[in-house]
Amino acid sequence: MNSHRLNEKGRRMGPIMGHTVQYRRMIITLQQGYSIPPLRIKIN
């Protein structure tokens, strides 16, 4: 599993220059024959 932080992007809010939230990207490498089951979302 590898991870890295993505750069913040500038965002203008009127005359003030802000930025977007910084977040982390995860890269997961699986061995041959392994898998991740899909997420099941319950819809009411």
C-alpha positions in Angstrom: 0.0 0.0 0.0 1.4 3.4 -1.0 0.1 6.8 -0.2 0.8 10.4 -1.1 -0.7 13.8 -0.4 -2.2 15.6 -3.4 -1.4 19.3 -3.8 -3.9 21.9 -2.7 -5.6 23.9 -5.5 -6.2 27.6 -5.2 -9.8 28.7 -5.0 -11.0 32.3 -5.2 -13.8 33.4 -2.9 -14.4 37.0 -3.9 -11.3 39.1 -3.2 -9.9 36.4 -0.9 -7.8 33.6 -2.3 -8.4 30.3 -0.4 -7.5 26.7 -1.2 -9.2 23.3 -1.4 -8.9 20.7 1.3 -5.7 18.6 1.2 -6.3 14.9 1.1 -4.3 11.7 0.7 -4.5 9.2 -2.2 -4.0 5.5 -1.3 -2.7 3.0 -3.9 -3.3 -0.7 -2.9 -1.6 -3.5 -4.7 -3.0 -7.0 -4.3 -1.2 -10.3 -4.7 -2.3 -12.6 -7.6 -5.7 -14.2 -6.8 -6.7 -11.7 -4.1 -9.6 -9.2 -4.6 -11.5 -6.6 -2.7 -15.3 -7.2 -2.5 -17.5 -4.4 -3.8 -19.2 -2.1 -1.3 -22.9 -2.7 -0.9 -25.0 0.5 -0.3 -28.4 0.1 1.3 -31.1 2.2 -0.4 -34.2 2.8 1.7 
